[in-house]
């Protein structure tokens, strides 16, 4: 996914309050692998929080950055499975 498409999905997600399930999956998959776009998303969420006093609700299945970090840390801590 291109970074511009990601920024568009983030803006739609946070300003209109919703994107389709396929778009949410597309965004989620990109945010898992792209640090730059995760930082953009986190920054935009913080701006919404500062302006509204609340955090936008995450769509079903859309992990927060904290949850992603915790999940990756757990995966990295696991012993490799022998081949």
C-alpha positions in Angstrom: 0.0 0.0 0.0 1.3 3.5 -0.8 1.8 5.9 2.1 -0.6 8.4 0.5 -3.4 5.7 0.5 -2.6 5.0 4.1 -2.9 8.7 5.0 -6.2 8.9 3.2 -7.6 5.9 5.1 -6.3 7.3 8.4 -8.0 10.7 7.7 -11.3 9.0 6.7 -11.1 6.7 9.7 -10.7 9.6 12.2 -12.7 12.3 10.6 -15.8 10.4 9.3 -15.7 7.8 12.0 -15.6 4.9 9.8 -14.0 3.0 6.9 -15.2 -0.3 5.4 -14.1 -3.6 6.8 -11.9 -4.3 3.8 -10.3 -0.8 4.2 -9.8 -1.4 7.9 -8.0 -4.7 7.1 -5.9 -2.9 4.5 -4.9 -0.2 6.9 -4.2 -2.6 9.7 -2.0 -4.8 7.6 0.0 -1.8 6.4 0.4 -0.3 9.9 1.8 -3.6 11.1 4.7 -3.3 8.8 5.3 0.4 8.3 6.7 2.4 11.2 6.3 5.7 9.4 2.6 5.2 8.9 2.1 3.8 12.5 3.7 7.1 13.8 1.4 9.1 11.5 -1.7 7.2 12.8 -0.6 7.5 16.5 0.0 11.3 16.0 -3.4 11.7 14.4 -5.1 9.8 17.2 -3.4 12.1 19.7 -4.6 15.2 17.8 -8.2 13.9 17.9 -7.8 13.1 21.6 -6.5 16.6 22.3 -9.3 18.3 20.4 -12.2 16.2 21.6 -11.0 14.9 24.9 -11.6 11.3 23.9 -9.9 8.6 21.8 -11.7 7.5 18.6 -13.2 4.0 18.9 -11.2 1.4 17.0 -13.2 -0.7 14.5 -13.6 -4.4 15.4 -10.4 -6.2 14.8 -8.3 -3.1 14.6 -5.5 -3.4 17.2 -4.2 -0.4 18.9 -0.5 0.4 18.7 0.0 -0.7 22.3 -1.6 -4.1 21.6 0.5 -4.6 18.5 3.6 -3.7 20.5 2.7 -6.2 23.2 1.9 -8.9 20.7 5.2 -8.4 18.8 7.1 -8.5 22.1 5.5 -11.8 23.1 6.2 -13.3 19.7 9.8 -12.2 19.9 10.2 -13.7 23.3 8.9 -17.1 22.2 11.3 -19.9 21.6 11.6 -20.8 17.9 9.9 -24.0 16.8 12.4 -26.6 15.5 12.1 -27.3 11.8 
